[in-house]
Amino acid sequence: MFARLTAELRKRPKALLVDLTRVGFCSAEALRILLLTTGEAHAAGIPCVIASDQHAVVRPIAALRLEHLLPVYPTLALARERLALCAASTSRRSAVS
């Protein structure tokens, strides 16, 4: 998972959506990878969100109070909507500069 996410970030996408909608287990290592990935994306100015309504994903993030670092949306549609809002916000800031 880490190699794939890192490879995606190297491509410098406009945004990164991590689809975990079918994940049935989320280990501590997976959380570490998600934290690293979202941190790297943020540092590079790339909006990054996670899509999942799976208890195995949402529960550990909430239990560890990582919601502010790992933004999780319950559906792909809502995650895409959030990324669209981020893109629009970035475009407005660029136009003002």
C-alpha positions as CSV (number, residue, x, y, z in Angstrom):
1,M,0.0,0.0,0.0
2,F,2.8,2.5,0.9
3,A,4.6,1.9,-2.3
4,R,1.5,2.5,-4.4
5,L,0.5,5.7,-2.5
6,T,4.1,7.0,-2.7
7,A,4.1,6.3,-6.5
8,E,0.9,8.2,-6.9
9,L,2.2,11.2,-4.9
10,R,5.4,11.3,-7.1
11,K,3.1,11.9,-10.1
12,R,2.1,15.2,-8.4
13,P,-1.7,14.7,-8.8
14,K,-4.1,17.6,-8.3
15,A,-5.6,15.6,-5.5
16,L,-5.4,12.1,-4.0
17,L,-8.4,10.0,-3.0
18,V,-7.6,6.8,-1.0
19,D,-10.5,4.4,-1.6
20,L,-10.9,2.1,1.4
21,T,-14.6,1.4,0.8
22,R,-14.0,-2.3,0.6
23,V,-11.4,-2.7,3.3
24,G,-12.4,-5.1,6.1
25,F,-9.3,-4.7,8.3
26,C,-7.1,-1.7,9.1
27,S,-3.9,-2.5,11.0
28,A,-1.7,-0.1,12.9
29,E,0.7,-0.3,10.0
30,A,-2.1,0.8,7.6
31,L,-2.8,3.8,9.8
32,R,0.9,4.7,9.9
33,I,1.0,4.5,6.1
34,L,-2.2,6.7,5.8
35,L,-0.7,9.2,8.3
36,L,2.6,9.3,6.3
37,T,0.7,9.6,3.0
38,T,-1.6,12.4,4.1
39,G,1.3,14.2,5.7
40,E,3.4,14.1,2.5
41,A,0.4,15.1,0.4
42,H,-0.3,18.1,2.7
43,A,3.4,19.1,2.6
44,A,3.3,19.0,-1.2
45,G,0.0,21.0,-1.4
46,I,-2.0,18.0,-2.6
47,P,-5.4,17.6,-1.1
48,C,-5.9,14.1,0.2
49,V,-9.0,12.4,1.5
50,I,-10.0,8.8,2.4
51,A,-13.3,7.3,1.4
52,S,-14.7,4.5,3.7
53,D,-17.7,3.7,5.7
54,Q,-16.1,0.5,6.9
55,H,-16.1,0.1,10.7
56,A,-12.6,-1.5,10.5
57,V,-11.3,1.8,9.0
58,V,-13.5,4.5,10.7
59,R,-13.4,3.1,14.2
60,P,-9.6,3.1,14.8
61,I,-9.3,6.6,13.3
62,A,-12.0,7.9,15.6
63,A,-10.7,6.0,18.7
64,L,-7.3,7.5,18.2
65,R,-8.8,10.9,17.4
66,L,-7.1,11.1,14.1
67,E,-10.0,12.6,12.2
68,H,-8.2,15.9,11.8
69,L,-5.2,14.2,10.2
70,L,-7.1,11.5,8.3
71,P,-10.1,13.0,6.7
72,V,-12.6,10.2,6.1
73,Y,-15.8,10.5,4.0
74,P,-18.3,7.7,4.0
75,T,-18.7,7.5,0.2
76,L,-16.6,8.1,-2.9
77,A,-19.1,10.7,-4.0
78,L,-18.6,12.7,-0.8
79,A,-14.9,12.3,-0.9
80,R,-14.8,13.6,-4.5
81,E,-17.1,16.5,-3.6
82,R,-14.6,17.5,-0.8
83,L,-11.7,17.3,-3.2
84,A,-13.6,19.4,-5.7
85,L,-14.2,22.1,-3.0
86,C,-10.4,22.0,-2.2
87,A,-9.6,22.4,-5.9
88,A,-12.0,25.4,-6.2
89,S,-10.5,27.0,-3.1
90,T,-7.0,26.6,-4.5
91,S,-8.1,28.1,-7.8
92,R,-9.6,31.1,-6.1
93,R,-6.4,31.6,-4.0
94,S,-4.2,31.4,-7.2
95,A,-6.4,33.9,-9.0
96,V,-6.1,36.4,-6.1
97,S,-2.3,36.1,-5.9
